[in-house]
Structures are given as structure tokens and as C-alpha cells.
Amino acid sequence: MATARTESVGPVVMGLNKQNGQLRGQTKPAAVQPAPTTQGKTLGAPQKAGGASQDGGGIKFGDDWKKSLQLPPKDNRVKTSDVTSTKGNEFEDYCLKRELLMGIFEMGWEKPSPIQEESIPIALSGRDILARAKNGTGKSGAYLIPLLERIDLKKDHIQVHVVIATPGRILDLIKKGVAKVDKVQMMVMDEADKLLSQDFVVLIEDIISFLAKNRQILLYSATFPISVQKFMAKHLQKPYEINLMEELTLKGITQYYAYVTERQKVHCLNTLFSRLQINQSIIFCNSTQRVELLAKKITQLGYSCFYIHAKMMQEYRNRVFHDFRNGLCRNLVCTDLFTRGIDIQAVNVVINFDFPKNAETYLHRIGRSGRFGHLGLAINLITSEDRFNLKAIEDQLVTDIKPIPSSIDKSLYVAEYHSTSGDCDVEEVEEKRQQDST
């Protein structure tokens, strides 16, 4: 059983209108160029050309099975050491099922990231895990791969046949006798800091009471507050601890602030749109009302944008997310509903139209760009009321948010400005950041 984040999104098709969060201004030139991605494929379910069934039928010993794979276009964008600083392991090193390996490669995953290297073999051994790694460095694969590997399709019960649900929903199904979890082998909590917050921890502990005593619990998050430590001491059995967070922010994200008044924000945003080379952007506001008002302003400026917030019907949120992820619109305005577990590779700019109140929210917001070691830009519109929060967040995250320069070097956030012959030189990027701020 995998317990996931509190809001789910999926590809439900609905009509296009103002109410569903899709506003279109006059069409601007230069269509969105989605980053190389593999949405629509299911991990562990190889394409038909692979010729493999769940029991391995069609694959013979000695077959060069990799030749039959349908691989996505190779992603040649540079990557930072957040994902390239590995021990050199290969996915084949973990003795995974052939079908699972085929699914991994057809997703476009070539080599394990650091969190995957650390986590996969330990999770396969059955040991509890407490893992901390940056947003966008491969945490999902770190638990999904061992989870799928341990499924026994001959057993007709949830073990991990897999259930993905919010805490309240799965608990309701358990108590109604619909979801029988007494034989569950593995429970995963992604975004564990949120799931073990005061709002959810009672539900989580109730769920655990229905599980077998020898179950395995895996916790993954970018931040681990005291609530996680208390839960670990109570429910985890000699957990293997992984901490890949010597620093909190992603190396590939350049952070700036622009000091403005509230009335100047829309004008400043329009200037950013005209000067930046945006592939896709996510723009955060602090309330649902401001999301809709800003989306309307952006369309009046002549740009197309989508918007999404928690008060919209789930079907509309699904459609907005699906279409934005597939590159049908360049800009998305949203609330903090969109700060966790959202992986859209084409996003290279995040703008905090409203500055967040705390460091945790800021960290998750800017982590929507620069995914999986790529480059990204975070720009914060700061009013006089925000200046204290800005300083506090810089101190807590031990990061440097610099004044925005008159011209931003595109090599800091545009993949095409780098050679594809090797990994990104982080020191070189840092040097350019320093030059931009002086």
C-alpha cells in the first residue's frame, strides 16, 4: 500500500471553458517545447514491441532484449550533481524482474540517481527506511522500483497489488472492509512531513493498526520536522536512514527577488514574460481568489494561461494538470495545491507572485523547476511586508536569494545554452550567478 499526497491528479477529459481553469489570451508566437518526457507510460508495463508478458513469456535466455525496447527520445539536457553524483550503479545490478527493467528503460530512466542507489537495495531487503532527499531527484523511483519488484502476481490480495490513496480515503475503505490490508508487506509515505503533520498523523496511525506487525514502512521527504522523528521512534524498526541533503535547495535553481509594490506586481510580471526565455512557468499566489484574478490579468495582457486551485472540481483540476503537462499552455497560475509531488520536466521558471510565509513552502514551490538535476529559475516578487520573511527563509534554508539583475544570463536556466557533451559544471553556473548579481 502506498499512501500518497493529499491531492491527486489524473487524465480525466473535460470540456474547455473559464470554469475549468483554462483561459486563453491572444496567441503569442513560439509554442511550448515540452522537455523530453515519457508521460503516459506505466512503469513496469513494457510496450507491446517488448514482447514480454508478466510471466516472462516471449523472452528467452540469451535474448538481446534491449534491442526490442521502445525508448523515448534521449534527454540531452545537462544535469547537476544532485542526480549525477552516483556510485556508478546500473539498474541491472539490483537483479530486478526483466519486465520491470524493460518498463524502467522505456520510461527513459537510464541510470539510478543517488537516492535510488541508496534506497533500492535496502528497500528490497525488507528494512524500514527514513530517506531525505531534495525535490526532483528521483524519490518516486526510489520506492516504486522495489515496491513493484516485490509484487507477487500469484497472490490475490493487497501486498502490494498496489493501493495509492489519501489517508482518509484508504482508512474509510479499510473500515468498510473493501480494502483488506492485513497482508500488506510495504507501506510507503511520500511527502512524509505532510502526512505526519497534525492534520493526518492520527489517520496514519489508525491505518498502521490494521497492518501486519512485520510490515515494512518507507518514509520519503525533503524536510523532516519533529513530527517525523516522533513517528519513526514509535513505528519504525531500526530504520535505515538516508540523508542526501547537505544543502536544501537544488543546485540547478538560480534564485532572485524583485522589490516591488503590490500595484507594480502585474507590470513586473509582464516585463518578465517579455524578457525571459520561458519554456513553461508556474506562478504561485497565496489565495484562490488571487489565482483567478491574476489568470484573468495575464490573459488581458495577451498571454494564454491555465489556473488551478483547491476550490475547483477535481475533474477540472485533472484536465488542467494533464493539458499543462502535455505542453498545451506555457503558463500556470496556482495555489500551494501544486507544490508537492508535481513533476513537469518542461518547467524552467517558477515565479512567486505572492511570497510564501515559510521556508518549507518556499522550498517546495521553487522545486517545481530544475527537476532531476536540470536548470531552473525562481523569481520572487517582494513587497515591504515580505522583506522579513525573505531574510528568514534565506537563513533557514542557508541559501542566497539575490536582487534580480537587469538582464539574466540564459545559460542559468535555458538548457539549449549548454553543451550536451557532459554534466553541468555547477561552479560555472555559480560564477555566472555572482556576475549577474553585481
N, C-alpha and C positions, 0 to 999 in steps of 0.2 A: 504494500500500500504506500503510495506516495502522497503526502499531504502538501499541497502547493499554495501559492499566494492567494490572497483574499478576493481578487477579481480575475475572472477568466475571460479569455478572448478566443474566438474561433471563426472559421469562414462561413458564416451564415449570410446568405444573399438576400438583400433587401433593396427597395427602390431608392432612387436618389432624390432627395429634397432637403429643404432647410432643416427640418426637424431631425434628420438623421446625422447631422454634423458635417455635411459636405457642402461647403459654399464655394462657388466658382466665380472669380472675377474675370476680367478680360484676359484672354490667354496671352502669357508672356512667352517670348522665344526661348529656345533651349530647353528641351524636355529633360525630365529627371533621368539620370543614368544610374539605374539600380546597381549596387555593388554585386559582384559575383556571389550568388547565394543559391540555396537548394531548397527553398520553401516548397512545401507540397509533397516532399518525400518523407517516408516514415523510417526512422532509424530501426534497423533490424529487419526491414522488409525490402529485399533487393528487387530491382526492376525485373520485368519478365525476361529480358535478354540474358539475365544472370543464370537462368535455367536451374535455380535451386529451390526446392521445396523445404518446408520446415524440418523434415526428417533427413535432409541432405540428398534427396533423390536427384539424379542427373549429374552429380559431382562424383567423379571417380578419382581414386588415388593417383596422384601424379599429374592431374589436370592442371594446366596453367589457367586457373580460374580468374586471375586478374584481367586476362585479355577479354573476358566476356562482360566486364563491368561497364555500365553506362555512367561515366564520370561527368560531373558538371564542368563548366569552363574553369580553368585554373585561376585561382585568385593570386595575382602577381603583385598586389599592393604590399608595400613594406610593412614590417611588423616590429614592434618594440620588444625589449627583453621581458616584458610582462608575460609574453607567451612563448618566446623563443629560448629563454634561459632554461633549457632542459638537460636531462642526463643522457639524451640520445636514444631513449627507448622507442620502440615501434609498437603499434597496436597488436601485431602478430606475437609479440613477446609475452602476452598475457594468456595465451592458449585459449582464445575465445572461439565460440562456435563459428563455423565457416559462414553461415547465413548472417550472423551478426557482423562479422568482418566485412562482408560484402555491403551491408547496409551502411556501415561506417564510412567506407571509401566512396560509396555513391552519394553520401551526404557532402562529400568534398573535404572531409577531415583526413588529413594526410599523416600527421604525427601527433602524439599526445602532448598537451600543454603541461606546464609544471604542476598544476593542481590535479590534472588527470594522472600524471605519472605517480604522484604521491598517494592518490586516493584509490585508484582502481585495484591494485593488488591487495591492499588492506581490506577494502570492501568485499572482495572475492573470498577473503579468508574468513569472513563472518564476524569480524570485530567491529564494535561500535566506533564511530568516527565523529570528531568535532573538528570541522575544517573551516578555515577562514582564508578567503582569497578575494581579490579585487573583482568588482563587477566587470563582466565581459571578458573573463579569462578562461572560460570553459568549465565552470562549476556544474552546469547541467549534464554535460557528458561525463563528468567525474562520477556521478551517481547513476546515471541512466545506463551506462555500459555494463557495470557489474550487476545492476538490477535485472537487465534483460538477459544477461548471461546465466543468471541463476534460476530463471523460469524453467519449470518442468511442465511441458505442454501435456504430458500424460496424466497430470494431476488436475482434476476438475474442481478446483477451489481457488479462492484468492490466496496467493502466496507472495507471489507477485504475478498468476494472471494479475494485471496491474489496475489499481484504482487510483485515479488522480482527482482530488476533491478539496474543497474548502473544509475547515474543521467542523463547522456547524452542519454542513450537508452530509458529510460522511457519518457523523455521530448520529444524525437523525436516521439514516439508512441502517446503521448498526442496531439501534434500539428498536427499529421496526422489524428486525430480523431479515431484512433484504440483503444486507452486506454481512456475511459471516466471516469474521476476521480472526477466529480462534487459531487458525493455522498459518497466519501471516508470518513470513520469515523476516521481512525487512520493512521498516518504516523510515521514510525519508522526509525531512523537513527542510525545504528550500526556503530562503529568506527567514531563517530561524529566529532572528531577532524580532521580527514582526509576529511570528506565530507564537512566540513565548512571551509576548508583551502581556500586560494586564488584561487586555481585551480578549485574548484567546487561550491563555495558559491553562485555565480551568477546563476548557473543552479538550485540549490536547491530553491532559492527564486523564480525563474521562475516557478518551479513545484508547489510551495505553492500557487501561484497566481491563479492556476486552481482549487484548492481545495475549499470545502465549508468553510465558515467562522467559523463554530462551530466544525471543525476537531480537533482531539487530536494529539499532537506531543510528541513523546518519544525520548529522546536523551540518548545514552549509549556510554561510552568510558572509557578508563583507564586514559587518560590525557585530560584536558580541558584548552586549551590555550585561549588567549584573544578573538579570533575569535568566540569561542563558547559563551562566555559571551555576546558579542555584538548581536549575533543572538538570544539568549534567551530573551534579553531585548526587541527585536523588534517583535518577532513572538510567544513567549510562554505566556500564560495567567496564571499568578500566579502559576508557576510550583512548583511541589513538588520536593524538592532537596534531593538526597540521596548521601552521601559520605562515602564509606566504605574503604577509602584509607588513614588511619593513617600513613601507610608506603607504598611505591610504589612497591617494589619487593615482590614476593611471598615468604612466609615463608619457603617453602619446597625446594627452589633452593639454592644450595651452589655455590658460585662464586669464581673462581680462575683466575689468569693470569700467563702466562709463558713468560718470557722475552727472545726474540729470534731475530736473524737477518732474513731478508727476505729469504735468502738462506737456513736457518735452518727449515723453516716452515713445509715443506713436511716431513722431518725426524722426527720432533716433532709430527706431526700428526700420522705418522706410529707408533711411540712409544705409543701414547695414545690409538690407536686401539689395540695394543698388551697387554696393561696393564689394561685397563678399562673393566668393565663388561657392555658392551653396548647392550641394547635391540634394540633400534633404535636410530640413531643420525641424526641431521640436522646440516649441516656445511655451514656457510654463507661466501660469498665472496662479494666484493664491485662492481664487474662488471660482465657482461655476459661472456666476454672473459675469465676471470679468473675462472669462474664456469666451463666452458668446459675444460680448461687446467687442473684444479685440478681433475675433474672427470676422465680424462684420466690418470693422475698420480696415482690416487687411484687404478684404475684397473691394472696398471702396477705393483703395489705393491702386487697384488693378491687378492684384495677385490672387491666385487661387489658393485656398487653404481648406483644410478639414479641421474640425474640432471634436473633442471628446471629453466627457466628464461623467461622474458617477450618477447624475440625475437622468441621464439618457437611458432609454430602454436598452437592455442587453443586446438585442438583435441589431440595433443601430450601432452600438459600440463595436460589435463584432465586424460589421461591414466596414466601418471607418478604419479600423485597425488592418483588416485584410487588404483593403484598397491602398492604404498608405504604404504598407509593407511591400506591396507589389509595384510601387512607383507611380501610381496614378495621380499623385499630387506632391508638390515639393514641400509644403509647409503644414505642420500640425500644431494647433494650439490646444493645450490640455491642462488639467489639474495634476495633482500628485498621484492620481489614479494610475498614471503612466510612468511612474518612476521605478518600478521593480519588475524584474523578470522579462522585460521587453527587449528583444534583440532584433534590431533592424540595421543591417550592415551598411546600408547606404547613407545613414545619418552621419554627417560630418560637422554639424553645427547645432549646439544647444544654446538657447537664449533664455535667461531668467528675466522675463518681462517684469515679474514681481520677485523680489529676492526672498528666499526661504528664511524661516525663522531659526532653523537649527542645522548643525553640521551634518547630521545623518541624512536629512532630506536633500541637502545640497550635494552630498556625495553620490546619492542615488540618481539625482537629476542629471548631473554632468556625465555620469556613467552611461548615459544613453548614446553618447558619441564615443568615438575611439574604441569601438568594440573589437575584441580579440586582437589587441596589440596594434590596431590601426591608429591613424592620426585623427585628431578632432579638435574642435574649438568650442570653448564655453565663454559666453559673454553675459555679464551681469549688469542690469540697469539699476543703479544705486541712487536712492534719494537720501536726503539728510537723515531721515529716520532709520535708514538701513545701515548707516556707517558703523554703528556699534556691533551689529550682527556680522558685518563683513569682517571686522577685526577678530571677533570671537571665533568665527568659523576658520579663518586663516590659522589662528593659534591652535585650535583643537585638531585640525587636520594636518598641521605642520606643513602648510602649503603656501604658495605665494601667488596672490591674485593681483596682477599688475594693472596700472592705468592703461586704457586702450590707446594704441598709437594711431597716428593719422592714417597710416597705411599698414595693413597686416600682411606679412610675408606669406604668400600662398603655400609655400613649402611646409608651413607649420600645420596645415590641415587639409591640403588637397593632395591626394595620393599620386596624381599624374605628374607632380613636380619632383618625384623621387625616382631614382633608378630602381629597376626591379631585380638587379643582379645580386642583392644581398639584403641583410636586415637593416632596419633603420638605425642610424647612429644617433643614439639619444643625446650624447654630448653635443653633437652638431645642432640638433633641434634646440637644446637648451641655450646654446650660444646665440642662435637666431632670436630666441625669446628675449634674451638680455639686450640684444641690439634693438629690437622693436620697442622696448620699454624706455630706451634712453633717447 
